[in-house]
Amino acid sequence: MLVRDWMTRNVITLGLKTTVVDAAEIMRSKRIRQFPVIDEQGMLAGIVSDRDIRDAMPSKFLPGDHATGGSLAKLRAADIMTSEPLTVTLTTPVDIVSNILQRHKFGGLPVVDSVGRLVGIITVADVMRFLCSVSGVARGGPQIAFKLDAKPGPLAALLADIRAEGVRYASVFTSYDHVDPGFRHAYVRIGQMGEHTVQSLLANLGARYTVLYYVEDGRTTLVAE
């Protein structure tokens, strides 16, 4: 899935000449963590984070105390912004965005078109919406975690056996993290149970596969450690 399908399009931006005092008030009222800064042509010029604004203020209270007086009143977004920030495009995969946000501890990334014009922003909240969608959690249904050999074949066999039980799965994730060497974990969310309950399905699959746990109605039941 691509950034264009999940980004926030109606972005609150700052101009190069927007005062830090005004930016602080927008941050407070809109509860925004970062602002793209654009020039007169709508081109991305930089980004200002909530930390940049807090560091520029003489007090932790925003706007607060002496924030409207003295030299602070003359401080502009252009003075505190990060120039040439990391950006993504409309066709950047969302999982790559997630990796960038995690590695750099960013709250979001500006989205630009082919000429560098700002067209949106993709935030941690947008990535979480993406995760809820692809995992199927928003649509409901139980999820079952399996421990499989880390080699070609076991996952395909598991999914074929699930289909053979008249059950339809909604999503499948696999992971090698926090797993014993030589194994991987598979997380299968069930879309339609057919004539099965979770317990009857596990009774049929349990002899052939190691079931770690299942989640049903928000409750986790451990099966194997």
HELIX and SHEET records of a PDB file:
HELIX    1   1 VAL A    3  ASP A    5  5                                   3    
HELIX    2   2 VAL A   20  LYS A   30  1                                  11    
HELIX    3   3 ASP A   50  ALA A   56  1                                   7    
HELIX    4   4 GLY A   70  LYS A   74  5                                   5    
HELIX    5   5 ALA A   77  ILE A   80  1                                   4    
HELIX    6   6 VAL A   94  HIS A  104  1                                  11    
HELIX    7   7 VAL A  124  SER A  135  1                                  12    
HELIX    8   8 VAL A  137  ARG A  139  5                                   3    
HELIX    9   9 PRO A  154  ALA A  164  1                                  11    
HELIX   10  10 VAL A  198  LEU A  205  1                                   8    
SHEET    1   A 4 LEU A  14  GLY A  15  0                                        
SHEET    2   A 4 GLN A  34  ILE A  38  1                                        
SHEET    3   A 4 LEU A  44  SER A  49 -1                                        
SHEET    4   A 4 THR A  82  SER A  83 -1                                        
SHEET    1   B 3 VAL A  88  THR A  89  0                                        
SHEET    2   B 3 GLY A 108  VAL A 112  1                                        
SHEET    3   B 3 LEU A 118  THR A 123 -1                                        
SHEET    1   C 5 ARG A 168  SER A 175  0                                        
SHEET    2   C 5 PHE A 183  GLN A 192 -1                                        
SHEET    3   C 5 GLN A 143  ASP A 149 -1                                        
SHEET    4   C 5 THR A 210  GLU A 216 -1                                        
SHEET    5   C 5 ARG A 219  LEU A 222 -1                                        
END                                                                             
